[in-house]
Amino acid sequence: MRIKLGLTTQIIIGAVLGIILGAVLRSKIADIKIIGDIFLRLIQMAVIPLVFCTVIAAIGKLPIKQLGRLGMRIVLWFTITTVIAALVGLILGCLFHPGMGLHLTLNAPLTDDIVKNKVALTDMILGFFPTNIFEALTQGNTIQVIIFALLFGVVLSKANTSQQYDAILTGL
């Protein structure tokens, strides 16, 4: 009888075996680290194109009215989860007092660098929008890729007749 395991199960089994082998064999197993490094690079290589195409396809298929309602729900969901995360962080910070007892001093050149690296809110928002999508893709700038994909998907949604949509997607 042959057991069929899904890809996720195989990855989890591989990770557990890697942890066990690393704990038992220690430095003797370090020579095969390259296999794990290649695996991680392959995953990283697939993330940007996968996110790019998925966002475009998902947004582009929606009718424009549904897209507006979905956008409002996403903004609401994002706001609520951000507030919850901030509250959890504040509560845990008050309970555990992280950094208490540490006495760190900052050198003058380091504090000058901190002041010089302040980014204005407008510059930060402007940084979300790529000047060149190919540069954003090659540099792995996920935020810029998502923003471009969202805007491209909205344009596809506006032109959402089945013939136009299919023609545009087959051109990608």
C-alpha positions in Angstrom: 0.0 0.0 0.0 1.4 3.4 -1.0 0.8 6.4 1.2 0.3 9.6 -0.7 1.5 12.7 1.2 0.7 16.3 0.2 3.4 18.8 -0.5 2.8 20.7 2.8 3.1 17.4 4.8 6.3 16.5 2.9 7.8 20.0 3.8 6.8 19.6 7.4 8.3 16.1 7.6 11.5 17.4 5.9 11.7 20.3 8.4 11.3 18.0 11.4 13.9 15.6 10.0 16.2 18.5 9.4 15.8 19.6 13.0 16.4 16.1 14.4 19.5 15.5 12.1 20.9 18.9 13.1 20.4 18.3 16.8 21.9 14.8 16.6 24.8 15.2 14.1 25.5 18.9 14.8 28.5 20.1 12.7 28.8 16.8 10.8 25.6 17.6 8.8 26.6 21.2 8.0 27.9 20.2 4.6 24.4 19.6 3.3 23.2 23.1 4.4 23.3 24.1 0.7 20.2 21.9 0.1 18.1 23.9 2.5 19.5 27.2 1.2 18.5 26.2 -2.3 15.0 25.3 -1.1 14.6 28.6 0.6 15.8 30.5 -2.4 13.4 28.7 -4.6 10.5 29.6 -2.3 11.7 33.2 -2.2 12.0 33.3 -5.9 8.3 32.2 -6.3 6.8 34.6 -3.8 6.8 37.8 -5.8 5.5 36.4 -9.1 2.8 34.4 -7.2 1.6 37.4 -5.3 1.7 39.6 -8.4 -0.4 37.2 -10.6 -2.8 36.2 -7.8 -3.7 39.8 -6.9 -4.2 40.8 -10.5 -6.3 37.8 -11.2 -8.4 38.1 -8.1 -9.1 41.9 -8.4 -9.5 41.8 -12.2 -12.3 39.2 -12.1 -14.5 41.2 -9.7 -17.2 43.5 -10.9 -16.4 47.1 -10.0 -19.4 47.4 -7.5 -18.2 44.3 -5.7 -14.7 45.6 -5.8 -15.7 48.7 -3.9 -17.5 46.7 -1.2 -14.6 44.4 -0.8 -12.2 47.3 -0.6 -14.2 48.8 2.3 -14.2 45.4 4.1 -10.5 45.1 3.6 -9.8 48.5 5.0 -12.1 47.9 8.0 -10.5 44.5 8.6 -7.0 45.9 8.4 -7.9 48.8 10.8 -9.4 46.4 13.3 -6.5 44.0 13.3 -4.0 46.8 13.5 -5.7 48.3 16.5 -5.9 44.8 18.2 -2.2 44.2 17.5 -1.3 47.6 18.9 -3.4 47.0 22.0 -1.8 43.5 22.5 1.6 45.1 22.1 0.9 47.8 24.7 -0.6 45.4 27.2 2.3 42.9 26.9 4.8 45.8 27.1 3.1 47.1 30.3 3.0 43.6 31.8 6.6 42.4 31.0 8.5 45.7 30.8 10.9 44.7 28.0 14.3 46.3 28.3 14.0 47.0 32.0 17.4 46.7 33.6 19.3 47.4 30.4 21.6 50.5 30.5 22.5 51.4 27.0 24.3 54.5 25.9 24.2 55.9 22.4 27.3 57.3 20.8 26.9 60.8 19.3 27.5 59.6 15.7 24.8 57.0 16.0 22.2 59.5 17.3 23.1 61.8 14.4 22.5 59.0 11.9 19.1 58.3 13.5 18.0 61.9 13.2 19.2 62.1 9.6 17.3 59.0 8.6 13.8 60.3 9.5 11.4 59.8 6.7 8.5 62.1 6.1 5.0 60.5 5.9 4.6 61.8 2.4 7.9 60.2 1.3 6.9 56.9 2.9 3.6 56.9 1.1 5.3 57.9 -2.1 7.6 54.9 -1.6 4.6 52.5 -1.9 4.2 53.4 -5.6 6.9 52.1 -7.9 8.4 54.3 -10.6 9.4 51.1 -12.5 7.4 47.9 -11.9 10.3 45.8 -13.3 12.7 47.3 -10.7 10.2 46.6 -7.9 9.8 43.0 -9.2 13.6 42.4 -9.4 14.3 44.0 -6.0 11.6 42.0 -4.4 9.8 45.1 -3.1 6.6 43.4 -2.1 4.6 46.5 -1.2 5.3 48.2 -4.5 4.4 45.0 -6.4 1.1 44.6 -4.5 0.2 48.3 -5.1 0.9 48.0 -8.8 -1.0 44.7 -9.0 -4.0 46.2 -7.2 -4.1 49.2 -9.5 -3.7 46.9 -12.6 -6.4 44.6 -11.2 -8.8 47.6 -10.8 -8.1 48.6 -14.4 -8.9 45.0 -15.5 -12.1 45.1 -13.4 -13.2 48.3 -15.2 -12.6 46.6 -18.6 -14.2 43.4 -17.3 -15.9 42.1 -20.4 -14.9 38.5 -20.8 -13.2 39.0 -24.2 -11.2 42.0 -23.1 -10.2 40.3 -19.8 -9.1 37.0 -21.5 -7.1 38.9 -24.1 -5.3 41.0 -21.5 -4.5 38.0 -19.3 -3.2 35.9 -22.1 -0.9 38.8 -23.0 0.7 38.6 -19.5 
